[in-house]
Amino acid sequence: MLTLALLIPLGSQAHPLHLSITNITYENGKLNISLKTFRDDWEVGYFHYHGTPVDFSDPANRELPWFHSYLKERFRIAENKDMPGLSLEIDSVSLEEGAMIIEMHATLYSEPNSLYIYNALLTDIYPDQTNLVIFGLGKRETGIKFDVRKLDAEVVLR
């Protein structure tokens, strides 16, 4: 019986990649953001910081202060690197199989020439974490890869 237990991987939804995909669209002064990650990566992150397990499939746990502060600290969009980040409002957090999807938006009150994106989500937990961002402006899309070596980038809007 013990041999069988050792052959079954821990966590039936384990995945070999640590990846997030974020779609950002900018239109009429508004940013719409859809961030898709693996739910269990966030659970490992919580355990890393607090030493206790958490189940983010329970909606109440997604309201824990750590979840919001970690997201705000590790994902930021600003008009330039030295400015504070825009106020990103979380519209919803939903689950789809093993994925957690975070929908957000922000309003820009000026018309900047570029935007600064900082995306260090889960890079402090997983050294192989890759965070892909697809930024859409009109009919133009720009893809940016973030990882432990590249945590920020600038997107030109004009």
C-alpha positions as CSV (number, residue, x, y, z in Angstrom):
1,M,0.0,0.0,0.0
2,L,2.8,2.4,0.8
3,T,4.4,1.7,-2.6
4,L,1.2,2.7,-4.3
5,A,1.0,5.9,-2.3
6,L,4.6,6.8,-3.4
7,L,3.8,6.3,-7.1
8,I,0.8,8.6,-7.1
9,P,1.9,12.2,-7.6
10,L,1.0,14.6,-4.9
11,G,-1.8,16.9,-6.1
12,S,-3.6,15.3,-9.0
13,Q,-3.6,18.6,-10.9
14,A,0.2,19.1,-10.8
15,H,1.6,20.8,-13.8
16,P,5.2,20.9,-15.2
17,L,5.1,24.7,-16.1
18,H,4.7,27.7,-13.9
19,L,3.0,30.1,-16.2
20,S,0.6,33.0,-16.2
21,I,-1.0,34.6,-19.2
22,T,-2.3,38.2,-19.0
23,N,-4.3,40.0,-21.6
24,I,-4.5,43.8,-21.3
25,T,-6.5,46.0,-23.7
26,Y,-6.4,49.7,-23.7
27,E,-9.3,51.5,-25.2
28,N,-10.9,54.9,-24.6
29,G,-8.8,55.6,-21.5
30,K,-9.6,52.3,-19.9
31,L,-7.5,49.2,-19.3
32,N,-9.2,45.8,-19.1
33,I,-7.0,43.1,-17.7
34,S,-7.6,39.3,-17.6
35,L,-4.9,37.4,-15.7
36,K,-4.9,33.6,-15.9
37,T,-2.8,31.5,-13.5
38,F,-2.7,28.1,-11.9
39,R,-4.7,28.1,-8.7
40,D,-2.4,25.7,-6.9
41,D,0.6,28.0,-7.6
42,W,-1.1,30.7,-5.5
43,E,-1.8,28.2,-2.8
44,V,1.9,27.3,-2.7
45,G,2.7,31.0,-2.5
46,Y,0.3,31.5,0.4
47,F,1.9,28.5,2.2
48,H,5.4,29.9,1.5
49,Y,4.5,33.2,3.2
50,H,2.3,31.8,6.1
51,G,3.3,28.2,6.7
52,T,-0.4,27.1,6.5
53,P,-2.3,25.6,3.7
54,V,-5.1,27.4,1.9
55,D,-7.7,26.4,-0.6
56,F,-8.4,29.1,-3.1
57,S,-11.3,27.2,-4.6
58,D,-13.2,28.5,-1.6
59,P,-14.2,32.1,-2.6
60,A,-13.9,33.3,1.0
61,N,-10.1,32.5,0.9
62,R,-9.7,34.7,-2.2
63,E,-10.8,37.6,0.0
64,L,-7.9,37.1,2.4
65,P,-5.8,40.3,2.7
66,W,-2.7,38.4,1.5
67,F,-4.3,37.6,-1.9
68,H,-5.0,41.3,-2.7
69,S,-1.8,42.7,-1.2
70,Y,0.4,40.1,-3.0
71,L,-1.4,40.8,-6.3
72,K,-0.9,44.6,-5.8
73,E,2.7,44.2,-4.8
74,R,3.7,41.8,-7.6
75,F,1.6,43.2,-10.6
76,R,1.5,46.9,-11.3
77,I,0.8,49.2,-14.2
78,A,1.9,52.8,-14.1
79,E,2.4,55.8,-16.4
80,N,6.1,55.5,-15.8
81,K,8.5,53.5,-13.6
82,D,8.8,56.1,-10.9
83,M,5.1,56.8,-10.5
84,P,2.7,54.9,-8.2
85,G,0.7,52.2,-9.9
86,L,-2.7,52.8,-11.3
87,S,-5.6,51.7,-9.1
88,L,-6.4,48.3,-10.4
89,E,-9.9,47.3,-9.5
90,I,-10.6,43.5,-9.2
91,D,-13.9,42.8,-11.0
92,S,-14.0,39.0,-10.5
93,V,-11.9,36.0,-9.5
94,S,-13.2,32.8,-11.0
95,L,-12.0,29.2,-11.4
96,E,-11.9,27.1,-14.5
97,E,-10.6,23.6,-13.9
98,G,-7.1,24.2,-12.4
99,A,-6.9,27.8,-13.5
100,M,-7.7,31.0,-11.6
101,I,-8.8,33.9,-13.7
102,I,-8.6,37.4,-12.2
103,E,-10.4,40.2,-14.1
104,M,-9.5,43.8,-13.4
105,H,-9.8,47.2,-14.8
106,A,-8.3,50.7,-14.4
107,T,-9.1,54.1,-15.7
108,L,-6.4,56.5,-17.0
109,Y,-7.2,60.1,-16.5
110,S,-4.5,61.3,-18.9
111,E,-3.2,60.2,-22.3
112,P,0.3,58.9,-21.6
113,N,2.8,58.1,-24.4
114,S,3.6,54.8,-22.7
115,L,2.8,52.5,-19.8
116,Y,5.1,50.7,-17.4
117,I,4.2,47.2,-16.5
118,Y,5.8,45.3,-13.6
119,N,4.9,41.6,-13.5
120,A,6.7,39.6,-10.8
121,L,3.8,37.3,-10.0
122,L,5.0,34.1,-8.4
123,T,8.7,34.7,-9.5
124,D,9.6,34.8,-5.8
125,I,8.1,31.3,-5.4
126,Y,9.1,29.5,-8.6
127,P,12.5,30.3,-10.3
128,D,11.1,29.0,-13.6
129,Q,7.9,31.2,-13.5
130,T,7.1,32.8,-16.8
131,N,4.5,35.6,-17.0
132,L,3.3,36.3,-20.6
133,V,1.5,39.6,-21.3
134,I,-0.4,40.4,-24.5
135,F,-1.1,44.1,-24.7
136,G,-3.7,45.2,-27.2
137,L,-4.1,48.7,-28.5
138,G,-6.6,49.0,-31.3
139,K,-5.6,46.4,-33.9
140,R,-2.0,46.2,-32.6
141,E,-0.9,43.6,-30.1
142,T,2.4,43.4,-28.3
143,G,3.7,40.3,-26.5
144,I,6.0,40.6,-23.5
145,K,7.6,37.8,-21.5
146,F,8.4,38.4,-17.9
147,D,10.5,36.1,-15.7
148,V,13.0,36.2,-12.8
149,R,15.4,38.1,-15.0
150,K,12.9,40.5,-16.6
151,L,10.3,41.9,-14.2
152,D,9.3,45.1,-16.0
153,A,8.8,46.5,-19.4
154,E,7.4,49.7,-21.1
155,V,4.7,49.6,-23.8
156,V,4.6,52.5,-26.2
157,L,1.0,53.8,-26.8
158,R,1.7,56.2,-29.7
